[in-house]
Amino acid sequence: MTKSRIEELEDECAQLRYRLDEIEASMRAAEDCLLHIANLTPTERRILALLFKCGRRSQFQIEQHLYPGAINPPAEKSIYVFIHKLRLKLAPVGIEIRTIREFGYELTPASIAIIKRQPNVSNCMLAPAQLRAAVANSIQVRVEQGTTRHD
């Protein structure tokens, strides 16, 4: 590999790392905004934020979100237990998690509307398409300015 190609790959890696940081920051903001809904635990907030921000998710995707890079993640039934507890806590406020047979879980449209009406949620939550556009724009600006997250 030529030196210029290595530099290109290093730049691309830096951009992807920055993009991942932006997405993780957005997910943390989503979790913080959902803090006051139904007295959820941190793990329950993370699952609810994932379903709200990313839509339909499989059990495996939820597990990967909760335990990224885990060599020995908790038992398979742990996601079922989290979803069950979430359903019990969210039902009184009208939020429903629907099971998608042979796939996973999603929030109902009515549930998404309820969450959006919560205080502070509309101010800090971006739809996935808006998030991608914001991240892409941020990366483009940084590339044009010649800055990276390490500068």
C-alpha positions as CSV (number, residue, x, y, z in Angstrom):
1,M,0.0,0.0,0.0
2,T,1.2,3.5,-0.8
3,K,1.6,6.1,1.9
4,S,-1.2,8.2,0.4
5,R,-3.6,5.2,0.5
6,I,-2.7,4.5,4.1
7,E,-3.4,8.2,5.0
8,E,-6.7,8.0,3.1
9,L,-7.7,4.9,5.2
10,E,-6.6,6.6,8.4
11,D,-8.7,9.6,7.6
12,E,-11.7,7.4,6.7
13,C,-11.2,5.5,10.1
14,A,-11.1,8.8,11.9
15,Q,-14.3,9.9,10.2
16,L,-16.1,6.6,11.1
17,R,-14.9,6.9,14.7
18,Y,-16.3,10.4,14.9
19,R,-19.5,9.3,13.3
20,L,-19.9,6.5,15.8
21,D,-19.2,9.0,18.6
22,E,-22.0,11.2,17.3
23,I,-24.4,8.3,17.1
24,E,-23.5,7.2,20.6
25,A,-24.0,10.7,21.9
26,S,-27.4,10.9,20.2
27,M,-28.4,7.6,21.9
28,R,-27.3,8.9,25.3
29,A,-29.3,12.0,24.7
30,A,-32.3,9.9,23.8
31,E,-31.9,7.8,27.0
32,D,-31.6,11.0,29.1
33,C,-34.8,12.4,27.5
34,L,-36.7,9.2,28.4
35,L,-35.5,9.3,32.0
36,H,-38.8,10.4,33.5
37,I,-41.1,8.0,31.6
38,A,-42.4,5.3,34.0
39,N,-39.4,5.3,36.4
40,L,-37.2,3.1,34.1
41,T,-33.9,1.6,35.0
42,P,-30.9,2.6,32.9
43,T,-31.1,-0.6,30.9
44,E,-34.8,-0.2,30.3
45,R,-34.2,3.4,29.1
46,R,-31.5,2.1,26.7
47,I,-33.9,-0.4,25.2
48,L,-36.7,2.1,24.9
49,A,-34.4,4.7,23.3
50,L,-33.1,2.1,20.8
51,L,-36.6,1.1,19.8
52,F,-37.7,4.7,19.6
53,K,-34.7,5.9,17.6
54,C,-34.1,2.9,15.4
55,G,-37.5,1.3,15.0
56,R,-37.9,-2.5,14.7
57,R,-35.0,-4.4,16.4
58,S,-34.3,-8.1,16.8
59,Q,-33.4,-9.7,20.1
60,F,-29.8,-10.0,18.8
61,Q,-29.6,-6.3,17.9
62,I,-30.9,-5.3,21.3
63,E,-28.4,-7.6,23.0
64,Q,-25.6,-6.1,20.9
65,H,-26.7,-2.6,21.9
66,L,-26.8,-3.5,25.6
67,Y,-23.6,-5.5,25.6
68,P,-21.4,-4.4,22.7
69,G,-18.4,-6.7,22.2
70,A,-19.4,-9.0,25.0
71,I,-17.7,-12.3,24.8
72,N,-20.2,-14.0,27.2
73,P,-23.4,-11.9,27.1
74,P,-26.1,-12.7,29.6
75,A,-28.5,-15.6,28.9
76,E,-30.8,-15.3,25.9
77,K,-33.8,-15.0,28.1
78,S,-32.5,-11.8,29.6
79,I,-33.9,-9.7,26.7
80,Y,-37.3,-11.3,27.2
81,V,-37.2,-10.4,30.9
82,F,-36.2,-6.8,30.1
83,I,-39.0,-6.4,27.5
84,H,-41.5,-8.0,29.9
85,K,-40.5,-5.6,32.7
86,L,-40.6,-2.6,30.3
87,R,-44.1,-3.6,29.1
88,L,-45.3,-3.7,32.7
89,K,-43.9,-0.3,33.5
90,L,-45.0,1.3,30.2
91,A,-48.5,0.0,29.9
92,P,-50.0,2.5,32.5
93,V,-48.7,5.4,30.4
94,G,-50.0,3.9,27.1
95,I,-46.7,2.9,25.6
96,E,-46.8,-0.6,24.0
97,I,-43.9,-2.7,22.7
98,R,-45.2,-5.1,20.0
99,T,-43.6,-8.5,19.3
100,I,-42.8,-9.1,15.7
101,R,-43.0,-12.9,15.3
102,E,-39.7,-14.5,14.2
103,F,-37.9,-11.1,14.3
104,G,-38.0,-9.0,17.5
105,Y,-39.7,-5.9,18.9
106,E,-41.0,-2.5,17.9
107,L,-43.0,0.4,19.4
108,T,-46.5,0.9,18.1
109,P,-47.1,4.2,16.2
110,A,-49.3,5.4,19.1
111,S,-46.5,4.7,21.5
112,I,-44.1,6.7,19.4
113,A,-46.6,9.6,19.5
114,I,-46.8,9.4,23.3
115,I,-43.1,9.4,23.7
116,K,-42.7,12.4,21.3
117,R,-45.2,14.3,23.5
118,Q,-43.0,13.9,26.6
119,P,-41.2,17.0,27.8
120,N,-37.8,17.5,26.3
121,V,-38.0,14.6,23.9
122,S,-38.8,16.6,20.8
123,N,-35.9,18.9,21.6
124,C,-33.2,16.3,21.8
125,M,-34.4,13.4,19.6
126,L,-33.7,13.3,15.9
127,A,-35.2,10.8,13.5
128,P,-32.6,8.4,12.1
129,A,-32.6,10.1,8.7
130,Q,-32.1,13.5,10.4
131,L,-29.3,12.0,12.5
132,R,-27.6,10.6,9.5
133,A,-27.8,13.9,7.7
134,A,-26.5,15.8,10.7
135,V,-23.6,13.4,11.2
136,A,-22.8,13.5,7.5
137,N,-22.8,17.3,7.5
138,S,-20.6,17.4,10.6
139,I,-18.1,15.0,9.0
140,Q,-18.1,17.0,5.8
141,V,-17.5,20.2,7.6
142,R,-14.6,18.7,9.6
143,V,-13.1,17.2,6.5
144,E,-13.3,20.6,4.7
145,Q,-11.7,22.3,7.7
146,G,-9.1,19.6,8.0
147,T,-9.9,18.8,11.6
148,T,-10.6,15.5,13.3
149,R,-11.9,14.7,16.7
150,H,-8.4,14.3,17.9
151,D,-7.4,17.9,17.1
